[in-house]
Amino acid sequence: MWDNHQALDLLASSLFAVTGLIVFYAINEWTVNSPVFPLKEVSVSAINDSKGELRHVTRDQIDGAVRSKVRGNFFTVDVDATRAAFRNLPWVRDASVRRVWPQTLEVMLEEHIALARWGSTALVNTHGELFNAVSDEELPVFEGPADSSRDVARQYAAFNKSLLPLQQSIEQINLSPRRAWRVHLDNGIILELGREQMQTRLERYVLAHDSSIAKLNRQLSYVDLRYPNGFAVR
């Protein structure tokens, strides 16, 4: 074997490759576990705020997420686990986490923007998604079947747009299991819109308001708009 040049060359190449792998592994282990690369800062900011300021996520919640999941140095910190910890916070819709050389972990949070309350059990964000959090804001109330929050949020925007000329706003929307719509306005009037042509029926109410409804000189409590060519009031 020792006078076989091809075998010797092959053996030398193999030894060189193995040595290279050992050296690479050793350097990698040292880099990963070395105290030379500590994490010195966790930067947390809001994606959906022009100044990056958080409106609902508290410092205590941030500290708790950092304490529970941020371990190791710049290279060993578990980015996925950190992202999951922040996503689990009540007001966080989404989170992204990345390393910023040489000693920073950057966390970007998208906070929920509350649009309404879902009955008394949850909040609805501007995407029509339900989330569980505490808010002392004055918000409209949505009620409807399970999985209908997006539909109600879309109709809320459309109904509010139609009501702009009257400067009336919606305090509550009810969507029945049969998909019939009822709208409670901030002036105390309930609008019965039914299951179809809701937008057309609401526009009929808006058009008739100044010419007829407002001239009744009575405080209305209920307007039924489910008639083909008119409406009934109470």
Secondary structure, 3 states (H helix, E strand, C coil): CCCCHHHHHHHHHHHHHHHHHHHHHHHHHHHHHCCCCCCCEEEEEECCCCCCCCCCCCHHHHHHHHHHHCCCCCCCCCHHHHHHHHHCCCCEEEEEEEEECCCEEEEEEEECCEEEEECCCEEEECCCCEECCCCCCCCCEEECCCCCHHHHHHHHHHHHHHHHHHCCCEEEEEECCCCCEEEEECCCCEEEEECCCHHHHHHHHHHHHHHCHHHHCCCCCEEECCCCCCCEEC
